[in-house]
Amino acid sequence: MANTYTQIHIQVVFAVQNRQSLIAQAWKEELYRYITTIVQASGHKLLQINGMPDHLHVLFGMRPTQALSELVQHIKQDSSKWINAKGLVRGRFSWQEGYGAFSYSNRDVPNVIEYIQNQEEHHRVRSFHQEYVDFLKDFEIEHDERYIFRDLE
């Protein structure tokens, strides 16, 4: 799109189905590379990816050529198929329905990258549920507690 200029930085957060800790240390970097490829092949710029065994944070520069919901669906669908095809978990792997998406200014990006890089440190003192609710509150996003990512059943 000629003469289209944008600067859109989005952090997407999504969880493993039922918040199960299925993302293993042994293959998480390979998963991150796979998701990076999905984002880049869709024309966006991956800035940082990291997470915990039960959820991921993905920060990217988004081009206005695709809907955010379409990109997230593509990431979740293709990465689930990849995990299942490789037999990386017992049973069937899937991501929980829904996601959080948070936008940032260019000046905020370095702090968000650092935050995502330090996930293990953050989760020593704060649960994923609390982290996610804090995001929703910080961004003043109205939400219904019934629809926040479910903990293990």
C-alpha positions as CSV (number, residue, x, y, z in Angstrom):
1,M,0.0,0.0,0.0
2,A,1.8,3.1,-1.2
3,N,1.7,6.1,1.0
4,T,0.6,4.1,4.0
5,Y,2.6,4.8,7.1
6,T,2.0,3.1,10.4
7,Q,3.7,2.4,13.7
8,I,1.7,-0.3,15.5
9,H,3.3,-2.3,18.3
10,I,1.1,-5.1,19.8
11,Q,1.8,-7.5,22.6
12,V,-0.4,-10.6,22.4
13,V,-0.8,-12.9,25.4
14,F,-2.4,-16.3,25.2
15,A,-2.5,-19.5,27.3
16,V,-2.3,-23.2,26.8
17,Q,-5.7,-24.9,27.0
18,N,-6.8,-25.1,30.7
19,R,-3.5,-23.4,31.6
20,Q,-1.7,-26.7,31.5
21,S,2.1,-26.4,31.8
22,L,2.8,-28.2,28.5
23,I,5.5,-26.0,26.8
24,A,8.7,-27.8,27.7
25,Q,12.1,-26.2,28.1
26,A,13.5,-28.8,25.7
27,W,11.4,-27.4,22.7
28,K,10.2,-24.0,23.6
29,E,12.9,-22.2,21.6
30,E,12.0,-24.2,18.5
31,L,8.3,-23.2,19.1
32,Y,9.4,-19.6,19.4
33,R,11.3,-19.8,16.1
34,Y,8.2,-21.4,14.4
35,I,5.9,-18.7,15.7
36,T,8.5,-16.1,14.6
37,T,8.3,-17.5,11.1
38,I,4.5,-17.3,11.1
39,V,4.6,-13.7,12.1
40,Q,7.2,-12.7,9.6
41,A,5.6,-14.7,6.7
42,S,2.4,-12.7,7.4
43,G,4.4,-9.5,6.8
44,H,4.8,-8.4,10.4
45,K,8.0,-7.9,12.4
46,L,8.5,-10.0,15.5
47,L,10.2,-8.0,18.3
48,Q,10.2,-10.4,21.2
49,I,8.7,-13.7,22.2
50,N,8.9,-15.6,25.5
51,G,6.6,-17.2,28.0
52,M,6.2,-19.8,30.6
53,P,5.1,-23.4,30.3
54,D,1.4,-22.4,30.4
55,H,1.4,-19.1,28.3
56,L,3.1,-16.9,25.8
57,H,3.8,-13.2,25.2
58,V,4.5,-12.2,21.6
59,L,5.4,-8.6,20.8
60,F,5.5,-7.5,17.1
61,G,5.3,-4.6,14.8
62,M,2.0,-5.0,12.9
63,R,1.5,-4.0,9.3
64,P,-2.0,-2.9,8.4
65,T,-2.5,-5.6,5.8
66,Q,-4.1,-8.1,8.1
67,A,-6.6,-8.2,11.0
68,L,-5.1,-8.9,14.4
69,S,-7.7,-11.6,15.0
70,E,-6.7,-13.3,11.8
71,L,-3.0,-13.2,12.7
72,V,-3.6,-14.6,16.2
73,Q,-5.8,-17.3,14.9
74,H,-3.1,-18.2,12.3
75,I,-0.4,-18.3,15.1
76,K,-2.4,-20.4,17.4
77,Q,-3.7,-22.8,14.7
78,D,-0.4,-23.4,13.0
79,S,1.6,-23.7,16.1
80,S,-0.9,-26.2,17.6
81,K,-0.7,-28.3,14.4
82,W,3.1,-28.1,14.5
83,I,3.3,-29.3,18.2
84,N,0.8,-32.1,17.5
85,A,2.6,-33.2,14.3
86,K,5.9,-33.4,16.1
87,G,4.3,-35.3,19.0
88,L,5.8,-32.9,21.6
89,V,3.1,-33.5,24.2
90,R,1.0,-36.5,25.3
91,G,-2.5,-36.3,23.9
92,R,-3.6,-33.3,21.8
93,F,-2.2,-29.8,22.3
94,S,-4.3,-26.7,21.9
95,W,-4.3,-23.1,22.9
96,Q,-7.1,-21.8,25.1
97,E,-9.8,-19.7,23.3
98,G,-9.2,-16.0,23.3
99,Y,-6.2,-13.8,23.9
100,G,-5.2,-10.4,25.2
101,A,-3.8,-7.7,22.9
102,F,-2.1,-4.6,24.1
103,S,-0.8,-1.7,22.1
104,Y,2.3,0.4,22.8
105,S,4.0,3.5,21.6
106,N,7.5,3.3,20.1
107,R,9.1,4.7,23.3
108,D,7.5,1.9,25.3
109,V,8.9,-1.0,23.2
110,P,12.3,-1.4,25.0
111,N,10.5,-1.8,28.3
112,V,8.0,-4.3,26.9
113,I,10.9,-6.3,25.4
114,E,12.7,-6.4,28.7
115,Y,9.4,-7.4,30.5
116,I,8.8,-10.2,28.1
117,Q,12.5,-11.4,28.3
118,N,12.2,-11.6,32.1
119,Q,9.0,-13.8,32.3
120,E,10.6,-16.3,34.7
121,E,11.6,-13.6,37.1
122,H,8.1,-12.0,37.0
123,H,6.3,-15.3,37.7
124,R,8.4,-16.0,40.8
125,V,6.3,-13.4,42.5
126,R,3.1,-13.1,40.5
127,S,0.8,-15.7,38.9
128,F,-0.2,-15.6,35.3
129,H,-3.8,-14.9,36.3
130,Q,-2.7,-11.9,38.3
131,E,-0.4,-10.7,35.5
132,Y,-3.2,-10.9,33.0
133,V,-5.7,-9.1,35.2
134,D,-3.1,-6.4,35.9
135,F,-2.7,-5.9,32.1
136,L,-6.5,-5.5,31.7
137,K,-6.7,-3.0,34.6
138,D,-3.6,-1.1,33.5
139,F,-5.0,-0.7,29.9
140,E,-8.5,0.1,31.4
141,I,-10.0,-2.8,29.5
142,E,-13.5,-3.8,30.8
143,H,-13.6,-7.5,31.4
144,D,-15.7,-10.2,33.0
145,E,-13.9,-12.3,35.5
146,R,-15.8,-15.4,34.3
147,Y,-14.0,-15.1,30.9
148,I,-10.4,-14.7,32.2
149,F,-8.2,-17.6,31.2
150,R,-9.2,-20.6,33.3
151,D,-6.8,-22.2,35.7
152,L,-6.3,-25.9,35.7
153,E,-9.6,-27.7,36.4
